[in-house]
């Protein structure tokens, strides 16, 4: 169930993130783009960047990806893989040997040449997806401590040469990823690899850098040179670490760096409207380069960036809405169960009239058997004897035990057998199943309440126990009447007069005495049998309802457990949200659900929940399993709740509505719009700290630009542009997007040198020591790079 809830929340989150941007031309890139991932350690970055681009860019299918490493990755339409031979096991020469093998393996070089030309053709095939084919952008992504990046200039220059045959301009950027958490015993060697790579990159970025190599290979085995320079190898070198300039490790880790890579490529290469508003502060790459580099001509400067994303907490919202929707459905079911007890008795046919009718139908045939008692053989007794007897004595004198045995056998036992044969308990269970459990208005929620013994419950049980108590009283009354009758003298006043001779002799016929004794005693016994049978029927009803109550308790507990799971999932998700972003999610969305429910009930009627197109029969779904019920609830939330305009608000408006819900006018704890925007602005700035721990954070050539990704016309963006207008020391721009689910901020800082980078400063000691111990970190012609 946890996975189901997580999938539901993620689906809503994805849907809301894409809302408003599916047809937004601003989310398309302008020029063709190639990503080159160099080294085995970039495989995870490849997967994440490719997925991010696919979700965010409308023309992402035209982006081409190449992975170079010792382990192949699975290729497809726009993903290519080229494998190097396995790396040397000798750590001392792993980088230099990798470089040497690259030049010596002519077959692999030919394979690489063919592959790059196939990629060139693939870009041309998808050229219609771009507005311009004059320029190609290449983003080289590598991890600083990956030995494979010793081949960086060879792969870069060869790609530039082959792609340059089709494009007039090829612009290449390098993205160096770094994981600074020192885990394991190889941290010193890893740092040395990273430092050696940074020293090489510093060399590549010199304005006098040149490269030449016999890297083009034809099918006939002919090699041709490729050359580059003098000029810096890369247009821009970005260093993105897991540690930011505050010295803190970012929670997002590698994913955060990948998001920055995607945002930087979008910023540099996005498709913009022909008429751009200058107020937006659109990114100008050449201006950024000029501003971060000093006029002395040195180009060995590096760039870093930081990205913060503050978005509507869609996952907690989805789970909270689902929780309150579920509570509403169950509460409406409880309300449906608030039926007048008299109507419940009628619904289940438990009224005393039906019970009496049922018992009468049982006793019709057995009661006729009483006529047979008049034919029983009896002993003659003289008038002198019976006149002094009471009814008990007369019955014994006349019949012994025969009359009692006859009644027990032919009347009482037949009634009992008929009662069991008719199986009134089973009949009640069938009625209960059809009229309660299978009725979507009632179900187990109402059925459980109707069979409860609690005094305040809307239950039929008190009425049945009342009826049984009345039957007990009548049985006891009959028993007392019978006992009194047994003690009475025989009364023949009501008997018919006999023959003339009988009247003259003053004698009563014996048959009249027998009839009087039987009628007076067994009419009371027959009444008592009637009430005993009714009591037994009520007992069967109560027993069956108790069984049903016990069986429904299991389902009601499952409903309660499901409510608890939904509540816990909602609270847990909210707890992971920032304080101000998670403010009043539960309270506000309870209000939202109640408002939507009121509108739905007014428009569709109070019973629309139980229609099959909405939730349907809760009990039947629960019997099939909680997952079935949960799926139906989630479908109905998507169909009836998420489509409401209250879920289409802008990020700022929704946040403000939540912040101020369930508060009074004079509540000083409520944040004003300005205070809320202030906190939001501060959070965006803090979390967008650049991903480079720089020693001289206020160094001489530090240059910054900051960009908001959002609707420029929104209140918050307007607030952000007004915060420090006139005094800011950085350029502030906005990447205008019609995306309403959140806001992003990208901070770019350039102008720091290698010596300013704390990773380089800390790792230089390891590098120098390893070099002194015979480690060869560079290609052969660069082994004379002396430690500084």
N, C-alpha and C positions, 0 to 999 in steps of 0.2 A: 504494500500500500504506500509505503514511503516513496518508492520509485514512481508510482503512479501520480502522487501529489507533486513530486518534483518535476515530472514531465509536464504536468498541467501548468505549473507555475512558469516553467521555462518557455513553454509554447506561447503563453500570454506575453511574457517578457519579449520574446522574439517578434511577435506580432506588433506589439506597441513600438518597438524600436524601429521597425520598418514602416510604420504608419506615416504617411505623408512624404516619404522619401523614395518610394518605388518609381515614381515618374519624375523625380526631381533631377533635372539635367545637371545641377551643380554637383551631383555625386558621380559624374562621369569624368574620366581622365582624358586629357586633350591629345597627348602624343602617345605612340606605342611605348610599352614598358616591358623590359626584360629583367627578371630577378635571377641572379647567379648566386647560389648558395654553395659556399666553398668549405668543405670539411665535413667529416662524419658528425661532428657536434652540432651542426646546423639543421639536422633532419627535423627536430621538433619545431624549430623556428619556421622551417618550410611549411609544415602542416598548418601551423597557426596563422601565418601571414596569408597563405593561400585561402584559408577559410574566412579570415577577416575581410580580405578583398572581395571574395565572392558574396559576402553578406552586405557589403557597403557600396560597391561600385556597380553601376548599371552595365558597364561594358567590360566587366572583369573577365569574361570569356576570352577576350583578346589579349590578355596578359600572358606572357610566356615565362615558364620557370625552368631553370636548369640546376640540377644538383650534381656536384662533383665531390666524390669521396671514395673511400675504399669499399664501402658497402652500397650496393645498388638500391635505389628506391623504385617503387612500382610506378611505371610511366603510364600516361594516358594522353588525351588530346593535346593538352598544353603543358604537360609536365615531362621533361626529358631528364635522363640520367646518364652520366658518364663516370665510369669507375676507374680508379687508379689501382695499381698493384698494391698488395698489402704492405703496410708500413714496416720499416725495419724494427727489429726488437732491440736494437742498440740505441739507447736513449741519447748517447753522446753524438750520434751522427744521424738521427732520424730525419731531421729537417734537410740536411745537406744531401743525404742519400735519396730522399724523395725527389729532390730537385734533379739529381743526376739521372735517376731512372726515367723521369719524365722525358728528357731529351733523347735517351738511348732507345726507347721503345717506339720505333717508327710506325708500327701497326696501330698502336693506341693513338698516336698523333693523327694519323689519317682518319681514324674513327671519330676523333674530336672535330676535325675539320669538316667532315661530312655532316656530323650532327649539328654544328653551328649553322651550316648552310640550310639544313632542313628547317631549323628554327627560323631562319631568315624568310624562307618561303611561307612558313606558317603565319608569320606576322603580316606578310603581304596579302594572304588569303582573307585575313580578318581586318584588312585596312579600312573597310567601310565603317567599322565600329568607332573610328577616331575621326576627329575633325581635321587633323593635319598629319601628313606623313613626311614632313620635312625633317623632323628630328626624332631620334630614338633615345630614350632614357634607359640606362642600365643601372640597376641597384645591386651592388655586390655586398652580400651579407656573409660574414664569417665570425667565428669566435676567436678571440685573441690568442688563446692557448692551444689552438688546433694546429698540429704540425703541417697539415695540408696547405695552410695559407702561405707557405714558402713559395708557392706557385702563383701567387697573386698577380705579379706583373705579366707573366707569360699568358695567363688566361685572359687578363684584362685587355692586353694589347692585341692578342689574336682575335678576341671577340670584337674589339673596336674596328680592326681591319676588315673582317668579313662582313659585319653589319654595315660598315661604312661604304661598301659597294652599292648599297641600296638607299641609304639615308645620307642626306647632305651633312647632317650634324649628328654626332653621337656624344651624349653627355653621360658621364659615369660618376656615380657617387659610391663611396664605401661606407658601410655600416658595420662597425666593430662592436660585437656584443661581448659582454664580460660578466662572469659570475664571480663575485669577490668573496663569497663565503668560503673560508678555507676549511675544507672538510677532507680528512684523510691525510696520509703521510706524503702525498705527492704535491703538497701545496707549493713547496719551494721550486720544484722542477716546473710546475705549471706556471708559476709567476715568471720564471726565467723564459719560458716559451713566449708568454705574453709580452714581456719587455723586448725580446728580440724582434718580435713582429712590429711593435710600435716603433722601434729604432729604424726598421726598414721602411715603414710607412712615412716616417719623418723624412727619410731620404727621397722617397718617391715624390714627395710634395715640393721638393726644391724646384725652383723655376729653371734650373740648369739640368734637371734630370733627363737622361736619355735612355732609350732601350732599343736593342736590336737582337733578333734571334731568328734562327732558321726554323720557323714553326709552321709555315704553310707546307702541306704535303699533298701531292697529287696521287692519283691511282697508279701512276707509273713509277712511283717512288722518288719523284723529283721534289726536292726541297727548295722553298723560296723564302726570302727573309720577310720579316715584319719589323717595322721600326716605329719609334715614337719619340717625340721631343725635338728640341729641349722645351719642356713644359711640365708642370705638375701632372702627375698621372691621373689624379681624380679631381673632379670639379669641387667636391666637398667631402671631407672625412668626418663622419659622425661617430662619436664614442658613447656607447650606451651601456651603463653598468647596472648591476643590481643594487648598488648603493648610490644614493643621491647626494647632492652637495651639502645637505645637512648632516651627512654621515650616517643616515638611517637606511636600513635595508628595506626596499619596497616590498609590500605584501604581494603585489601582482607578479613579481619575479620576471621570468622570461616572457610571459604573456604581455606584461606591461611594455617591455622593450619592443616586442613585435607590433603592438598597437601604435607605438611611436613611429616605427618604420613606415607603417601604412599611412599614418597621418601626415608625415613629412612628404611622402611621395604624392599624396593627394594635394597638399598645400602647393607643392612646386609644379604640379602637372595637372591641376584640375581644369575642367572646362568652365569658363566664366561667361556671363552674358556679354553681349556686344557693348551694351550701355551699363557700365559699372559705376555705382555711386562712390565717389571718392571718399565719402565719410566712412566707408567700410574699412579703409586702410588695407587694401588688397596687398598680398605678399608680392614683393618684387625681388627676385633672386639676385639680380646683379647689384641692386642697392644693398642687399644684405652682405654680399661678398665685399663690396667696397667699404662698407662701414665697419666690418670686423677686422679688416686688414690694414695695417699701417701703410703710410705712403712710401716707406723705404724700399718696397719691392719684395720683401720677404713674404713667402706664401705658406710657410709651414705653421699654419694655425689650424686648430681643431674646433669642432662644434659638438655640442651636446644638446639634449632637449629633455623636456619633462611633459607628461600628459596627465591631466586629471579629468575624470568623467563623473559628473554628478547627474544622476538620472532619477526619474521617478522610480521608487522602489516597487517595480511591477510584480516581482515574485511575492513579497509579503502582501501586496494588495490583492492579488489573485487568490491566495490562500485564505485571506481574511474574508473576502467576499463569498467564497465558497462556504466558509464556516457559518456566516450569518444567513446565507441562503438556505443552508441545511437546517439551521435552527428555525427559520421561518416556516419551512415545509413541515417540520415535526410539530411546531407550535400550532399551525393550522389544523394538523391532524388531531391534536389534543382538543382543540376548540370544537371540531366536528363531533368529538365524543361527548360533549356536554349536552346530552339528550335527556329530557325529562324521564325520570325512572318509570313512570307509568307507560311511556312510549317504548322504553326498552323492554319492559315485561311483555308488552304487546308484540314487539318485534320478534322476540324469542319464543313467543307463545307459552309464557310461564305464568299467565294470570290464573287466578283460582277457578274461574269459570271453565277454562280449558282443562285444568287438572280434574275438576269434578266430572266433566264430560268424559274424559279418558277413563276414569275409574268406573263410571257407570257403564261404559261400553265393555269393560272387563267383567263386570258383575252380572250382566244381564242373563247369561246362560247359567252360571253357578247359582244365581238366586232362584231360578226356576226349579233347581234341584231340591229346594226346600219342600216343594209339593210332595216329593217322594217320601218325606218323613212321615206324612199321614198314613202311609201304608206300612210303616214299621210295625212289627209284632210287639205287643205289650202285654203285661200281666194285668189280669183283672183284680181290682181291689174294691172292696165294698164301700158304699157311701160313708159308712161310719168311720172307715179308715181315712179316706182322702180328705174328709171334712176337717180332720184334726191335723192334717199335714200342711207344711209350707211348700213352695214350688220346688225347692231342692229335693226335699224328701219325696214329693210326688213324682218328679222326673226319675229319681233313682228307683222308686218302687215300680213305676211303669216300664222303664226301658233299661234300667241298669246303666251301662256305659254306651249302649248302642246308639242313642241319639247323638251324644257328643262325638262319637267316632264317625257317624254318618256325616255330621256337619263338617268335621275336620277334613274328611276324605273328599267329599263331593262338593263342598263349597269353598272352604278356606284354602285348601291346597290347589284347587283349580284356579282360584283368583291369583294366588302367588305364582303359579306356573304361567298363567297368561301374562302377568306383569313382566316376568323375565323374558318370555317369548317375544313380546312386543318390543323389547329393548328400547325403552324410552330414552335412556342415556345416549344411545347411538343416534337416535332421531334428533335429539337436542344438539349433539356434536355436528351433525350434518347441517342443521339450520344455522348453527353458529359459523361454520365454515363458509357457507354460501352467503349469508347475510352480513357477516362481520369481517372475517379474514379476507374474503375475496372481494369485498366492497372497498374500492380505493379510498372512499371517504372516511372509513373507519380503520380497518386493518388491526394489526396487533396492538397498536398504541391505544386505541379505544377499547378493544377487547380486553386488554390487560386491566384497564381501569374498571371496566364493567364487571369484572369477576373478582375484584379486590375485596378484602375483608376490612379495609381501613374505613373508619367511621366517616371521614370527609370525602371519600371517593364516591363517584357517581356510579354506584354498583347495584346490581340486581340481587346480590347476596342477602342484604338485610331483609328485603321483601320475601325472599324464599324462606329465610329462617323465621320470619314472622308467621308465614303460612304454616310452617312445620310446627311452630309453637302452638298455633291455634288447633292444628290437627291433634297434637299431643293432649291438649286440654279436652277436646271432644272425645278422644279415646278414653281418657281418665273418667270423664263424665259418664260415658257408657258403662265403664267398668263399675262405677259406683251404683248406677241405676240397676245394673244386673245383680249386684250384690244385694241391694235393697229388695229387688223383686224375688230373689231366691229366698229371702227371709219372710216374705209376705205369705199370708194364708191365701189359698186358692179362691179367686173371686169368679163366681159363675153368673153374676148379674147380667153380664153382657151376652151370655150364651143364648141361643135360640131356645124357645120352649119346646119340649118334646111332644110326644103324642098325647091324646086325650087320656089314655091309661096312665101315662107318666104323670100327667098333671093330677089325676085323681089319686094316684098312689103317692104323689109327691116324690117321684124318683127322677133323677137326671140320667140320660143315656151316657154310657161310659165313653163313647166316641167324642161327646162334647167336652168331657173332662180332658181327654187326650189332646184335642184341638186347642183348648184354652192353655194348657201347659206349654205346648209347642209354640203357639203364637206369641204368648207373652214373653217367653224366654228367648226364643231364637230371632224374634224381630229386633230385640236389643243387640243380640250377638251379631246379627247381620249389619246393623248400623255401626257397631264397633269394628267389624271387619272392613267396612267401607272406609272409615277414618284411618284404620291401620294401613290399608292399601294406599290411601292418599299420602300418608306420612312416608311410606316406603318410596313412593314415586318422587316426592320432594327430596327425600334423602338421595335418591339416584341422581336427580338433577344437580343437587349441591355437589355431590361427589364428582360428577362429570365436569362441572364448572371449575372445581378446584384443580382437576387434572389439566383442563385447558389453561387455567391461570398459570400453573407451573410450567407448562410447555411454552406459553407466550412470554414468561419471565425471561427465558433464555434469549429470545429475540429482542425484547425491550432492552436487556442489558447490552446486547450487541449494538443497538442503536445508540445507547448512552456511551459505549466505548468508542463508537465511530465519531460521535460528537467530541469526545475528549481528544481523540487523535487529530481531528481537524483543528481544534482549539490549540493544541500543543504545537502543531505544524505552523499555524499562523503566528503564535507567540515566538517560536524559535526563529522563524524567518525575520520577524520584526526586530528581534534582539541583535541581529547581525547588521542592522541598518544604523547609520549615524543618528545621533540623538534628534537633531532638528529635522532630518529627512524622515525619521520614523515617527515623528510627533503625531499622536492621535489617529494613527491608522485604524486601530480597532474602533474607536468611537465614531470617527468620520464615516467609515464605510458601513458601519451599522446603520447610521442615519441614511446613507445613500441607498442601501438595500431596502430599508423600510419605505423610503420615498418611491423607489421603483416599484416595489410590491403594491403600494397603495394605488399607483397609476394602473398597474396591470389588473388588479382586482376590480377597479372601477370600469375598465375597458372590457375585460374578458369575463368578469364574474368571479365570485369567491372560490369557485370549484375548479378553476382552470389548471391548478397544480396537478390534479389527478387525471387530466387528459393524457392520452398516450404520447402526444407530441411534446408534452412538457415533462413532468416527472413520472406520472403514471402511478401504478400501485406499488407503494413503498414496501408493503409486506411481501408481495410476491417477488420483488427484486431482492429483498433481504434474504428470503428463503433460498434464492439462487446463489447468494454470496454477497459480501460487502462490496467486492469489486464491481459487481453489476450495478448495485445501487449508486456507488460512487461515480461510475461512468455516466449514468443517466443524470445525476446531479450536475456534473461538469458540462454535459451537453446542454442542459437547460440554462446554466449560467451563461454559456457562450451565446445562446440563442436569444435570451430574454434580458440579461443584465448587462453584459459587456457592450452591447450595441447602444446603450442609453447615452445621450449627450453628456451626462456627468462624467463619463469615462473618456471624453474627447477634449477635455480642457487642456490648456497649455500647461507646461511643467510648473511655471511660476504660480499660475492661478490655482492649480490643484494643491500645491504646497501651502499656499496662503489659506485656502479654505480649510485644509486640515489643521493648520496651526491655530485657527481661531474657532474651531468647532467646540461645542459644549462649554463655552466660556461666557461669563457675564460681561456687561459693558465696562464695569469698573475693575475688572480683573487685571492687575498690573503685571501678572506673569505672562500675559499674552504678548507675543512679539508683533510689533507693527510691521508693515510691509518693508519699511526702510531697514529695520533691524534684521528682518529675515533675509533680505537681500545682502545686507552687510555680512552676515554669517556665511551665506552661500558664496559670496565673493572671496572671503578669507579662506574658506575651505578649498575652493578651486585653485587659488594662488599657492596655498601651502602644499597641496598634493601634486601640483605641477612642478615641483622642484626638479631641476635638471638632473639627469642621471649621470652625473660625473662629479666625483669628489675632488674638487679643485683646491689646491693649496692656497693660492692667492685668489680668493673668490672675488676680490675687488681689484683684480690686476689691471694693468694699465690699458689694455686693449679689449677689455670686456665689453661686448655689445649684445643687447637683448632685444628680441621682438616677441610679442605675445599675441596669440590669436584665439578668439572665442569661436566655437562652432555652434551656431544657433541662428534663430530668426533675429535679424538685425532690428526689426521693428518691435520686438518684445520689450516689455518693461525692464526686465533684468539686464538685457544687453545695453539698453539705454542708460541704466543705472551704472553699469560697469564702465562705460565710456565717460561718464561724468564724474567718477570718483576722484581722480587726481588730474583732471584736465588742467593743463597749463603748468603743471609741476612735474609730470612724469618724465623719467629719464630713459624710457624705452618706447618703442613703437608699439601701439596697440591696434590690432585689426580684427576683422570679423569675417569668418567664412560663412557666408549667408546660406542657411539651410532651413527648409520648412519642416524641420524635425521638432516635434513638440514633447517628446518623452524625456528630454534631458538636455544638458549643456556640457560641452567639452572645452577644455582650455589647453592649448599647446604653447609652452614656453620654449623658445630657442635661444641658446646662449653660445656665442662664438667669440673667437679671439684668444683662446688660451693656448699655451704652448705645451710641448711634451713635459717640460720640467714642472709645469703647474699641476699635472695630473698625479694625484696621490698614489694611485696604483703603480705608476711608473716609478715614482720616487721610492716607494716602499719595496718594490720588486727589484730595483737596480742592484741592491746588495747581493741578492741571490744570483742574479744574472752574472755579475762580475766574478763571483766566487766560482760559479760553474764553468765559466770561460777559463779561469785560471787552472781549473782541474781538467782541462782538455775537452770540454764539450764544444762541439761545432754547431752553432745554432743557425748559421747563415749559409747561403749558396757559396760555392767555391770562390767566386770572384769578390765576394763581400766579406770573406773571413778576416780581412784586415781591419774591419770595423772595431776599433779599440774602445774599451770601456772608457766612458767619460770620467 
